Structure formats: C-alpha cells, structure tokens
Amino acid sequence: MNRFALIGFYRSLVRHKLYAALNIGGLAVGIAVFLVLGLYVRFETSYETWLPNHGQIYLVRSQLDSFAGDNRLSENGPVAFWTAVSKDLPGTIGTRIYDADATVVKNGLGIRENLGLVDPDFSKVLAVPMVSGTLDHAFDDPTGIVLTQTAANKYFPGGDAIGKTLPVSTEGKVKLYRVTAIAHDLPANTDLHFDMLARLVIDQNPASPDYKSSHQWNYFNPWTYVRLPDAAAARRFQGQLGQVAARHAQSETADDQGIKVSFQIEPITDVHFNAKGRKLSDATLGLVGLLTLLIAIVNYVNLATARAGLRAREVAMRKVLGADRGTLARHYVGEAVATTALAGLLGLALSEIGLPLINAAAGISLKLEYFGADGVLLPLVVLVILVGFIAGLYPAIVLARFPAAAVLASSRSPGGGRAGTRVREGLVVAQFAIAIAFVIGTMVLYAQTRHVRGADVGYQREGLMLVPSLGNSSLNNAQRDAIIHRFAGLPGVSAVSVGNNAPGPGSFRSETQIKVPGVEGKGASLRFFQTTPGFFDVIGAHLLAGRLFSLDHPADINPDIGNDFVKPYNIVINRKALTALHIPSPQAAIGRTFVTPTSPTRTIVGVIDDMRFDDPRNPIAPTMYEFVPRDPDSAIAMLRFVGDPKAITEAAQAAWRAEAPEVPFQAKTAEQNLATYYRQDDHATNLFTIGAVLAVAIGCVGLWGLASFNTARRTREIGIRKTLGASSRDIVRLLVGQFLRPVLIANLFAWPLAFFAMRTWLAGFDDRIALSPLYFVAATVLALAIAVLTVLAQSLRAARAAPAWALRHD
C-alpha cells in the first residue's frame, strides 16, 4: 500500500468507527483465542522435547496378557527385561528408572523425596542438563547420587553440595550417598519425576525378599528407555523383543510357567498422550482455537461485503481514474491485511491480559515469549498476513467487480443483489453452526465433569482420609500399631482401618487367575486386595449378599501371611466379579468354591457392590478381597471423620510425628485423591468454555453489525411498508424473522457435528451421562435468544422511524 492508499485506509477507519471497531475487535478476539489455545497445545505437544536427541529415545511398554481384565500396554515393565536385553543384544544403549520413595531426615523430621534408581548408561539416554558436575560417570560408584538444584539447596544451603554425603532411607534401609553432580530442576513439560538419581543395584541373593521382583517377569516396576540412532534401528530392535521374551520370560518366572509378555517401543515424545482422553482433549482445544479464528474471519467477510456498497462510488472513481480490477483487489486485500495487523496487536495485548485467567483455568503456567525459538512475533506476522489475505480476498473481489458507469449513474449504491445476500446468510449459518456446536459441547462437558464428581461410586467418599505413608517400609509393626491407636483417639475420628486399596491413584495393584469350572481357558482374571478388620465399614461399602470378614471366622484369614499356600480361605468379591466368574446373582455366589492347582482354594462368603476407586474413564475391574489381621502390603490407613479436613489432617500429622517423626507423613482426603482423575477434564472444560463463549460473542458481534448495515439499507422499504399500513410490530417481526432464519438453519449443521463429537468424547468414559436431546434444544434456544437480543435494538429503531423521514432517506 502506498501513501495515498494508507491515507484512504485511515480515513475509512475514522469515518466508520463502529465498523472498524467491530472488525478489528472481532479479529483481535479470534486471534487472541487462537494464540492462547495454540500456546496450550504447543506446550502439551512439547513434552520431553527439551531432552537432547529426544527423537532417538523410546520408552519400552509392556503387556502381560495374563492380566485378562486389563490388556492395555503398561509404561512400566519387569526389572529382568533390561537385564536380558543387555545380555542378548549387547551394544544396545538403555536405562531403567526404578521409582523409589526415599526419606531424608532434616532437623529431626523425615522429608519424602522421589529417588530414581537408574543404570550407569542413564546419561547416554536421558542427558539431563546439569548445573555442576557431569552425568557421564556419576553412577560408576554405587554410592554416588545426583541431586536436582532444588534438592541440593534444600539439604546443602549456601554451599557446593558436590562431594558431600547425604543419608537416604529407602525400603527401611539407610544408605550413605556421596553427591557427584547437580542437575537442573526438571521443566514443566515432562513426565519424568525425580528429585534424586542413584545407581540401581540388582540383588543377586535368591534368599532376599527382593530377588523375585528383580528376576521374574511378572513384576512390573521400572520405566525402561532405549536410545536408537534411527527408525531402521528402532524397527530392528522392536523385531528382536519377542525373541528376547521367549528366551527368558517363562524360564525365569517360576510362579507363572504360562506367562506371556510382549513389548512395544514408543517415542518418548508420544508418552504424554498415553493418558486416556488427553490426545482428544488437546486436539479439541486446538480445533476450538482454529474455529474461533475462522468465525472471526467469517465475521470480517460478512461485514466487509455488507458494507461494500457504501464504497461503490469510491471504486467507480478509482476505475475512472485508471485502476484495473487487479489493482483494486490488491488494494483492498492490503487494507484487510492492515486491519488484521491492528487486530493482531490488539489480540497480542488481549492474550497477555487473558493469560493469567487461562493459566488459572487450566492449572498451568504458560507465558508469552516474543523472540527466540518459542517466540510468537514471527508466527503472529505470518498469521496476520495469512488471515488478512483470506479475510480480504472475497470482499476485494466483490468491490473490484462493481461496474463504474452503472454505479455513477445510479442514485443508490449497489448491495450485491440476491447472490450477495445469500453469501452473507451462508456465512452467518457457518458462524452460528460452529457457535451452537460449541454451546452444546460446553453443556455436555460441564454435565459430564459434574457427573463424575457427584456420581455414586459405591462407597462414602466424603469424610474419608487416606494415609498412604503407613506403608512406608521404615516403620516397624509396633510403630504402625501405635499410630493406628493414636488415629483412633483423635477428636472427630469415628473409625480407623487399614487396606492396600483406596480411592484415587497410588494404590497397590495386582491380579490373579481363578479357574472357573466348565469354562475353557486360564480362567477369570481378578484384581485382589488385602483388607483388615473394619475396612468395609470404614470405606462405606454396600453389602449385596452374604457377610463381611470377621476375626470370629478363622477361615476368613488369608494364610499367605504365614507362607502357607495350601490352606483354603474365604474371599469377598464385587459385583463385576460375578460376570467374570459366570455366577448369575449375588445370592448364588455365596458358598461357591474355586479350586486351582497352583493356588489355595477360595470360598466366597460375601458380595459387595462395585466400588469405583479408579479413573472414571476405566471400567471397574472384577475384584476379590482378602482378609489379613494386620499390616497388608503397601498399607494405607483410612480414617472416617467428621469436621474440617484441614484440622483432622493437622491432628493426624501431630499424632504421626509423636510416634515416627523421621518417617514422612502423607495424607489426603479421598475427594482430594480422586480429584487427580478429574483435573484434566476440568481444565479442558474450562478452556473449552472460554473459547466457546468468545466464539459466540464474535458471532453475535458479526450478526449485530450485519443487522445494522442491512437495516440501514432497507430504510426506504420500511417506510413504504409503514405507509401501506404495516405496524411497528409487523416490521420488527419481519426483520427479526429474517435475521433468525440463518440461525435456525445453522442448527441443521450444528446438531450432527456436536452429536458425533460429543459421542466420541463420552465414549472414553466408562461412567458417563446420556447424550440427551435437551442439550441440543437448550443450545438452540440460547442461540436464538442471543440472536434476538442482538438484532432487536436495530429492528426496533428502524420500525419506529417516521415514514416521511424513511422515504427521504438515502
């Protein structure tokens, strides 16, 4: 654009301030939503890209197909797997990360830390940036330890930690480590979690209690990562894993001679999307940003074409003075790019202002970087040019096509005719189809997230506190008994029990096979958990048939506690286990006995209703419960309480520290622990709602502007209608009805779009709401109400105009 064109552009903005505000404001909001949601999607897709050579790093995922109830690939695998790979495929670079809860005592109080036990080649695979020291030989000495910068400052404030010693307790054993290096704190865009790194030492003593978990293939714990130079090497490695498993798995797993385990490698940058629903949520939010920008572009095209007639004489004069169609088209596309540039600057400001709100809604900490690899200025310039060209192309073509002679000879400006009206109506239909689909989606997302928080989970989650630190291996039996006794005496605590299964993540998970008489195959796969006296009463389980465990029935006690694997014992099962065991009803299950050659005989004495402890996206697993008098594996204390959760937590912490101050205390209410499962969908719903509201707002701005211009164009028509006897009500009904027509038509496209999108999203939940027609009807009514309010003021003003004035109006 030359100087004269810029002057004309400036005068056009100043003369038609409302038009300029609507266009620039609509584009600015669309660009802001696109930028912010784009930042979020870029953050979500950037996990592990901070690692050097991240394109060569793969996670080895495992699947143990004896887990018939859950055949998903696990991100964990056997410790023995990498031992076998190191022998069979020498030269392969890889490492395990064994997640171990560690305790460091400071000022007499135990502090929990995430200790990652790794192989010596860790630095060749995951080259974590260092503050001081080097990873290359950090684990040559089994007593060497690497701390993150935060951990180093915590335990060695004000000085260099390298070379100093740090006692760390894991699995009840205290080991003195020497600090060999300091690593940078891990960034936000990572699924790696450790505060410290030390050498993984495999116990080779068959008499050790840890020997099985280190050498058998049915114990999953560490994450195993490999570094492969290219895609061909990755394919070769993948092809060799089946042979490695065939050579070692059965021969090294005495407890399960029929074991079948398989492995699949996955790029480390894809691991973040393994969580159910995450990939769909991120794709949806990216689509929301794109569609909101599209609505803003459509809004610009609508207003520009509606207003084109007001610039017809300008176009005619330019043609008379020698401008051809190409010159005019380039000029008006340039105006669109200039308008978009102004909108881009305003959109950038809105992004800065709105980012704290987005961070709060999504539970993240995004920030705008203007320069560098993550800078937004260069992408914004490209976006402005692209959006300006797309938004301005059609209006520019419409303007350039006006015939000069006809325009100059006419007493009124052309309006584009019926074809122009249809194009504008079609654009309004597109806008509101997307907006109505957004409204439906927002309602369904909100209803589903409310449902999973409030649905009956089969137990009483309110007033239940969980203390998983009771399973800390540093505690002895006497300390556990004393802690439980103190918990039971706390004000507000009505009952206490212990189990190894609790609501939310972090519980012990294991499965077993039960052979069902008359049914082919290995049998039903059931999860099993250990309970102690009072567990079902404290949790609030619903008994369907039979009875619960009691110390008055010695046969209830699982004899595995005394290493007696032959003596029979009683079990309680959930409703889902009835189907797995081919039992028709809860009453029919009582007294049923299952005999398995390799495990003790089990008799069902009770059936409880299903309890949803897991993610609502996952189906409830068939489950059996065992009974032990005390101290189950990975014990979790459960306190039934009334009153303020914070006060109960503080009282429980004081009771804990009175008995075991050097062991870290952990406690959460069941609702807090379950909230981990809901957080991702809550954040997605918040972001989706913000995008949907702004998309609808942009659509309404466009509809208001279109109504304003069209009403002004029809002033004479309205005057004639009133002269011929039409009332103001008739005029309002006519105008509002014509503007609502595209909104009604939009529903024909919005409903199918929203139905298939929401059905796909809800399909990811085992516990989900029905996709009721009420959501669709409510969204339509809301859209119509907003549209009526948007155009009503324009229609009323036009209908109240005096006929004499309207007939003189040009």
N, C-alpha and C positions, 0 to 999 in steps of 0.2 A: 504493500500500500504506500502511495506517495503522500506528500504533504497535504495536497488538496483532499485526497481520499480520507486522511486522518481527521482533517477539519470537518468533513461531512459526517464522519462517524461520530465525532464528538458532538456535533450539533444534533444528530439524530438521538443520541442518548439524553442530551439535556432537554430537547423539545418534548420527548416522550418518556418522562421519568418513570411513570408506572410500568410501561412496557419494559424499560431497561431493568428496573428492579425485579420484575417477575422473571425475566430471562436470566439475568445474572444470578439472582438468588436461587432459582431452581437448579441451575447448573452447578452453583457453588455447593449446595447441599448434596447433590448427586455425587460430585467429585469428592467431597469430604467423606461421605459414607464409603465410597469406593476405596479411598486411600486408607481409611482406618481398618475396614474389614480386610483389605489387601495386606496391611501390616500384620494383622492377626493370622491370616492364612500363611503368610511368609514365615512368621515365627513358628507356626505349627509344622511347617514343612522343612524347617531348618535344623531339626533335632539331629545331633551328632555331626553336623557339617563343620563344626569347629575343630574336629579332630583332623590332624594331618593324615593324608591318604585315606580319608573316610570311604572313598569309592572302592577300596580294596578290602575293607573289613566286613566280615559276615558273622552273624550270630548263628550258632548251630541249635536248631529247635528239635525237640524230641517228642516222640509219641510212643507210649506204652499201651499196646492195644488190649492188654488185659483189663484196662480201665474202660470196660464196656459202657459205663454210664457217661463217660466224657472223653471222647476220642479226639479232642482238639490238640493241636500241637502245643507243647509247653515250651516256654522260653528257657526253662531250666533243663538240666539233664544229669545223667549219672557222673559222679566223680571218676568212675572207672573208664568212661568213654575216652577222655583225652589221654589217659594212661595207655589205652590200647592204640589210639591213633599215633601216639609218639613212637610206639614200637613198630607198628605195621607200615606207617607212612613217614619214615624219617625225613627230616628236612622241612616238614610242614610247620609253619610258624603259627603258634596259637597260645592262648592262655585261658585259664579258668578264673572266675571271680566267685569265690565262696563267701556268701554274705553271712557274717558272724556278728552277733550282738556282743559288743565289748563294753567293759566298765573301766573307767579311770577314776581313782579316788582323789578328790581335791578338797582340802580343808575339812576332811573327815566325812565328806558326802560323795556317794557314788554318782558319776555322770555317765549316761549312756552314749556311746559312740557307735557309728557304723564302720566296722572294720572289714575291709575287703581282703580276703586271703587269695593271693594270686601266684601264678607260676613265674619263674625267672624271666621268661620271654615277654612279660607284660609290656615293657617299653617298646618292643618291636611291633606290637599290635596296636595298643592304645597309648600313643605318645602324648600323654597329658602335659600341658605347658607347665614349666617349673619356675619357681621363684628363686630357689637356690639349690645347689646340688644337681645331680643328674639321676635319671631313672635307669641308665644303662646297666649299672652294676649295683643298684640299690638293694637287690634281693639275693645277691650272691651269698651273703651271710644270713642264715635263717633268723637271726636276732635283729636284723635291720628293719626299720619301719619308716614309712613315708607319711608325713602329715600334710593336710591341707593348711593353707595360710591361716584360716580361722582357728583350727585346732592348735597350731603352733603358737599363736598369740594367746590362746586360752591357757595353755599349760606352761609356756615359757615367755611370759610378757616382758617386753623391753629388752630382749636379747636374742642372739642367734641360737636356734634350737639344735642345729646340726651337731652331732657328736654327743648330745646329752641323752640320758637314759629316762625311760618312761615305763613304769609298771602298768601292764594292761591285763585285765582278767577276762578270759573267755572260757565258757563251759566249766566254770568253777575252778579254773586253774589260772594262777597269776604267773605271767611271764615278763621278764625284764627285757625291754627292747631298747635299741640304740637308734636314734634318729639319724637317717642317712640323707634325706632330702626333704625339701618343702615344695609342695605343688600349689599352683593357683587353685582357688576355690572353683568348683565346677560351675559352669554357666547355667542359666535358667533353662536353656533349650537342650536338656539332656535327660535321659532316663537312667544314667549311671548315678549311683548314690553311695558315696563313701566319704568318711572323714579321715580315714587312715588306711594305709595299704601295708601288708606284711606278707611274708613268704608262706605259701600253702605247703604244709608238710604232711605227707600221707603216712598214716600209722601202719606199719607192716607187721604188727604183732597180732596174730589170729585171736589171742585171748582178750584183746582190747574191745571195749564196748563200741568203739567207733570203726572197727575193722569192716563190718558188714556194709555200712553206709559208704565206705571208701572203695570197696572192691566189688560189690554186687551191683547189677544193672537196673534193679527196681527201686533204687533210692535216688530221687531227683533232688538236687540242691543247687549246684553252681551254674552260672552262665558261662558258656564256652564260646570264645571268639577266635576266629582264624583270620589270617591275612593272606589273601591270594592275589597274585600280581595282575591277573586279567580275567576276562569272562571265560576263556577257554580253560584256564586252570580251575576256576570255580566249577565248571561242568565236570571236569575230570574228578575233582575232589568229591563232588556230590555222587558221582557214579561209584566211587570206591567205598562209601559209607555203609552200604548194605552188606558188603563183604566183610568189613571190619566187625559189624554187629553179629553176623553169622558165625564168625570165628570165636567170638568171646562171650557174647551175652549169655547163652544157655550154659556153657561150660563154667562160667564164673558166678552163676547165680543159683546157689544150692536151694534156696527157698522156693524157686519157681522154675522148674525144668521146662515148662512150656512157654517161657517168656518170649514175646515177640516185640522188639523195639525197633523203631525206624527213626531216621534223622533227615532233616531238611535244612539247608542253609538259607539264610535270608540277609540281604544287605542291611547293615546296621542303621542306615538312614530310613529304612522302612519299619523298623521295630516299633516306633512310637505309635503307628497306626494299627497295631495288633489289638488294642483295647476295643471292645465291641462298641460300634457306633461312632467312634472317633473320626474315621475317614469320611463317613456320611455327613457328620456334623460340620466338619471343616469344608467339605465340598459345598454343602448347603449354604454356609455363611459366605463363601466366595461367590456363589451364584446370587445371593441376596445383594452383595455389593455391585455385581455386574448389572443385575436387573434394575437396581435403583439408579445407576448411571444411565441405563437405557431409557428409563422413564423420564429422566431429566433431559435427555437428548430429544425424545419424542415431544416433550413439553416445549422445547425451543422451536422445533419444526412446526408444531401447531401454531404457536404464537406468531412466528415469522410469516407463515403462509397466510394466516388470518389477517395480518397487518400489511400484507404485500400490496393490497390495493391502495393503501394510503401513500405508497411510494411510486405509484404507477406513473404520475406526471414527471417525477424525477427521472425515472427510467427512460421515459419518452424523450425528455430533453437531452439526456446523455446520448441517446441514439441519434437524434437530430444533429448533435454536435460531433458525430463520427464514431461513437463507441459501437463495437460489434457485440454479438452475444457472448463470445468467449471472454472479452474484456470485462463485460458486466458480470459474468458468472464468477470470474476470478476476484473481482472487486467485492462482491457480496460474500463469497467464501472467506475472503480476507477479513471482512467485518465479523463474520461468525468466529473466526479464529481469535480475533482481538477481543470479542465478547467473552469467549471461553477463557482467554488468558486472564482477564479481570476476574472471572468466576474462579479460575484456578487459584489465584492469590487469595481470594476470599475463602475458598474451600480449604486452603492450607491453614489459614487462621482458624477456621471452624474446627479443623482437625486437632490443632494444638489445644483449643479450648475444650473440645469434647473428649480428648484422650483420657484425662483422669476419670471421667464417667465410664468410659469403655473399660478401662483397667479395673475399676471397682466392680463393674457388671460381670467381667469375665475372670476376675481373680488373677490377673496377670500384671505385668509392669512394662508395657510397650512404651517406646518413646520415638519421636521423630528425629531421624538423623538426616541432615541436609546434604552432606557431602560424603564421599567415600563409597565403598562397595555397597553399603546399605543405605546410601543417601537417596532421598526422594525427589530432589530437584530435577535431575536428568529424566527419570521416569515421568515426572509431572509435565515437563516440557513436551515429551513425546505424547503424553496423554492429551494435553491441550491441543496440539496440532491435529491429532487423530480425531478427537471429539469435535473440534471446530470444523474440520473438513466434513465429517459425517453429518453433523447437525446443520451445516450451512449449505450442503450441496443441493438438496432438493429445493429449499427456498430460493437459492440463487438461480436455479434453472427456471423456476416459476417467474421470477422477476425479469430475467433476461428475455423471456418469450413474449412479454407484453408488446403488442403492435403499437408503434409510436403514433401513427396517424389516427387510429381508432381512439386511442387514449386522449390525444389532444383535442379531438373533435367531440368527445363525449362530455356531458355535463357532470358526470359522476365517475368515480374510479371503478375499475373492474374488480369483481370479487372472486374470480376464479371459476364462476359457474358452478353447475351441479357436480362436475368432476372434482373441483377443489373442495366443495363441501363434503363429498364422500370421503376424500382422502383424510380430511381433518377428523371426521367422525370415526374413520377406521383407526386413526392414531389414538383417539380417546378410548376406543374399545380396547386397544392394546394396552394402554396405560392402566385402565381400570381392571382389565383381566389379571394383570400381574398384581395390582394392588389388592384386589379381592382375594386372590390366591394367597397373598401374604397374610391377610387378616385371618383367613381360615387356618393357615399354618400356625399362626401365633396362638389362636384359640386352642388348637389341638395340642401344641407343645406345652402350653401352660396347664391344660387339663391333665395331660399325662404326667408331668412332673409333680403336680399336686396329688395325683392318684398314687404314685409310687411312695410318696411320703406319708400318705394317710391310709393306705390300704391295710387290710387285716393281714398281718404277717404270721399269724398262728401263735403268737406269744405276746406278752405285755412288755413292749419296748420302753415305755415311759417309766421313769423311776427305777431304772436298772443301771448299775455302774459296773464296769469291767476293769479288772486289774490284771493285765497280762504279765506284769513283772513277777507275779507269784511263781511263774515257771522258770525264772532265772536259775541257772544251774549253780550259781554261787550260794544259793540258800540251802540250808540243811532242813531235814524234816522237823526238827524242833522249832526252828525259826518260822517255818510255814504254819505250824500248829499255833504258835504264839500270835502270829499276825492275824490268822483267821479268828482267833479268840478275841483279839482287840477289835477287829472289824465288827464282830457280832455285838460288842458292847457300845458301839458308837451311837450317840443320840440321833434318832431319825432312821436308823438301820433296823429293819424288821426281820431280815433273814439273810444268811450267807451260805453259799455253796461253791463248789469247785467243779469245773469240767474242762475239756480241751476243745470245746466248740462254742462259739459265741457270735452274736450278731456283728457283721462287718468283716473287713479283711483282717488278716493276721492270725487266723485260727489254724490249728493243726488239720491237715488234710491227708486222708489215707483211704484206700479201698480194699475190699476183699471179695473173693468169688464164693458164691454159695450155690452148690449143685441142686437143681430143682428136680425131684423125681419125675420121670416121664417126659422130661424136656431135653431135647438134644443140645449139645454144645457144652461149653465150660460152665455154664450156669449164669446166675444173675450177679451183676456187679453192684455191690452196695458200699456206700461210704460208711465208715464206722467211727464212733466217737466214744470216749470214756466219760462216765458221769460218776458223781459221788452222792452221798445221801442228801436229799433235799433239792437236787438240781432242777428237776421238772417243776417243783413248786415255786422255786425262786424265779425261774425263767417265765413261768406262767403258761406252761404247755397245756393243750386241751386233750384230755384222755378220751379216746373213742371207744375202746373196749379193753377188757382185762384189768390189769393193775400196773402200778409203777413199782420200781425197785424198792426193796426194803432190807435192812440188816436182819430182820426177823426171818428172812428166807435165805439161808446159806447158799442155796443153789443159784441165787442171783449173781453171786460174786464171780467175776472172771478169774479163773485160776492161773491165767497167764502171768499174773503178778508174781506167782511163785515158780514160774517156769514149768508149770505142769500143763503140757499142751494136749493132754488126752481127756482130762476130766471134763464132762459136759457142764454147760452153764446156760442161764436164761438171758434173753435179749428182749428189748423193746424196739419196735420198728415204727416208721412213719407211714402215712397213707400211700405215698408213692411206691414204697417197697411192696405193697400188696400186688400191684400190677407186675412188678419185676419178678415176684415170686409166684405169680399165677394163682393168687388167692382171691376169691370173689368178694369178700367183705371183711371188715374188721373183726366181727364176731367169729368168722370162720378161721381166722388166723390164730386165735388163742389155743395154745397147746400143740400147734404144728411144730414138728421137729425136723431138723435138717442135718443129715449125716454126710460128712465129707471125709474122704480117706486121709487127706493131709492136714485137717484141722479138727478141732473138737466139735462135738455135737452141740447144736444150739437149739433151744426151745423158746418159742415166742410166748411171752406172758402178758404183753401189753401192746396196744397200738395207739399212737398219738397222732394228732393232726399234723399236716405238713407245717414246718417252721422255715420261713424264708430268712436265712442268715446271709445269703449270698446276694450278688448283684441281681436286680430285678430283670436284667436282660437275659440272665441264665435260668434254665429250668431248675426246679428243685430236684435234687438228686434223691434216688432211693437210699434210705439211711437206716442203719441199725445202731442202737445204743447199748453199750456195755456198762457194767456196774463194778466199780472198784471202791474199797472203803476210804482210800485217801490217795493223794499225790498222783493224779494221772499224768501222762506225758504232756509236756508243754502246757502246764496247768494255767488256768485263768480263773481268778476269783470273781464271783458275781455277788453284788450287794443289792438287795431290794431295799429301797429307801423312799422316804417322803421328805419334802422340803427343798431347799435351794441346792442344786447340784454343785455349785462352787463351794459352798460351805461343807458339804459332805466330802468333796474331793480334798479340801484342805485338812479336814479331820482325819481322813484316811491316810493322807500323807504323813501327818504327825504320828499316827499310830504306827505306820511303817517304819519311820525313822527311829522310833523308840526301840525297835527290835533289830533292824538291819539298815543302819544309816549308810553303809558302804555299798549297798546294792541300789541302783537307780529305781525310783518309783515311777510307774506309768499307770495312768488311769484315764478312762474316758467313759462318758455315758454311752449307752447303746445307741441313742439317737445321734450322738456325735460321731460314733464309729461308722454307723450306716450312712451318714451324710457324705462319706467318701465316694459312695456309689452314685450319689445323686448330683455331685458337684459339676461334672462335665455337662450333663444335660441342663442343669440350671443355668450355667454360663452360656451355653448355646441358645437357650430360650431367651435369656436377657438380650443377647446380641441380635438375635433374630427379631425380637420385638422392637428394638430401637431402629433397626433397618426398615422394618415393615411400617412403623409409624411415620418415618421420614419419607418413605416411598409414597405412602398415601397422601402425605402433606404436599409433596411435589405434584402429584396428580391433581389435587384439589386446586393448587395454585394455577396450574395449566387450565383447568376447567373454568376457573374464575376469570382468567384472562380471556379465554375464548368466548365466554358468555358476554364479557364486557364489549369486546370488539363486534361480535355478531349482533348483539342487541343494538349497539350504536348504528350498525349498518342497516338495521330493519326499522329505524325510527319512522320513516315515511309510511312503511307498510302498516305499522301500528296505528299511526294517525288515521289512515284510510279506514282500517278496521273499526276504530272507535267512532269515526264519522258515520259509518254504516250501521252503528248500533251495538258494537261489541262492548261489554263491560270490562272494567279493570280486572275482575276475577277471570273473565274469559281469556284476556291477554296473558295474565300470569299463568293460567293453566296451560295455554298453548306453548309459551316459551319454556316453562319448566318441563313440560312433557317432551318437547323436542330435545332438550339437553339431557333428560334422563334416558332417552332411548339408547344411546351408545353404552350407558352404564348398565342397563338391563341386558343388552346383547353381550356385554363383557362376561356376564355370568356363564354363558354357554361355553366359554373357553376356560374360565377360571375354575369352575367346578371339577371338570375332568382332570385338569392339571393338578389341583390341590388334592383330589382324591387319590391319584396314583402316587403322588409324592408322599403324602401322609401315611398311606397304607404301607409303603416301603419303609418309612421310618419306624412306624409302630411295630412292624414285623420283627424288628430287632429286639423287642421286649417279650419275655415270657409272661410277665404280668402287665397287661395293657388294657386301655379303655377301648370301648367300641367306637368305631368311626361313625358317630351319629349324624343324621341329616341336619340336626339342629345347628351344628357348627356352620354348615353351608348357608342355611336360611338366615342365621343371625348375621353372618358376614355380609350377605346381600342386603339385608335391612339396614345394617350400619352404613354400607357404602351408599345406598340410596338416600339415607338421612343426611349424610355428609354432603352428597351431591346437591340435594335440595337446598340445604343451608348455604352452600357455596354460590348457587345461581339465583337464589330467591331475591336477594337485595337488588341485583341488576334487573330482574324481571319486574319487581315492584316499582322501581324508579321509572322504567320505560312505560309501564301500564298507567302510571299516574300523570304522565306528561299530557298537557293540553293538546287536543287535536290540531288547533290552529298553528301552534308552535311546531308540532311534529311535521306538518305538511310543508312548512317553510324551511325545515332542517335540511342541510346538505351533507 
